[in-house]
């Protein structure tokens, strides 16, 4: 873990969380008495990671100021920043991060999870993949009656408010450095497009299935749920009741 770089994508505007993010960036949205970014950084430190790069954009000065004055973070992690004046996407921003010459991990800055990062890295190495995506099984209830019908319009089935289960990306990835050759500097590229490019090039993209807790707090409903869970079960996410002096 000590030698594995981590890049946290922290440049988004968090538009789905407005008005919470109107005056401060999404990574600083609070969970309990700490912002989600600090929760993530504390978890990474607890897993043995030592070097974290934050890619920033929207209200980046506030993120730099918070990290810079946080004693726990400065004592436990080497944190540096890559700032974008123009957004280049969830994959394009990696082209600006220097020194990614070995296996590295990338994650969104707004993820609440207790994912076993050691297991993720081990599975990636064992697979020989160019890229591994941590996956979560998510159930979505459709609040409608779903019709099943043939091409002629004849009804064959009726399902009232079914629940569908999907494998979704957790926003946590492990990369091999060769993937960076597909990312052009200063060119917009989102992660799904990069994945499609890798598959088209015959590269192995692996899925790491796991039963870890996971919430993307970018949605108001999930943010509210995350607030409740971090208050009731802080130890579940490595957030014991210690308080940091800011």
Secondary structure, DSSP 8 states (H G I E B T S, - for coil): -TT-EEEEEE----GGGTTTTSSS-GGG-EETTEEHHHHHHHHHHHTT--EEEEEE-TTHHHHHHHHHH-HHHHHH-EEEEEE-SS--HHHHGGGG-TT--S-EEEEETTEEE---HHHHHHHHHHHT-SEEEEEEEEEEE--SEEEEE-TT--EEEEEES-EEEEEEEEEEEEE-GGGGGG--TT----HHHHHHHHHHTT--EEEEE----EEETTSHHHHHHHHHHHHH-GGGGT--S-----
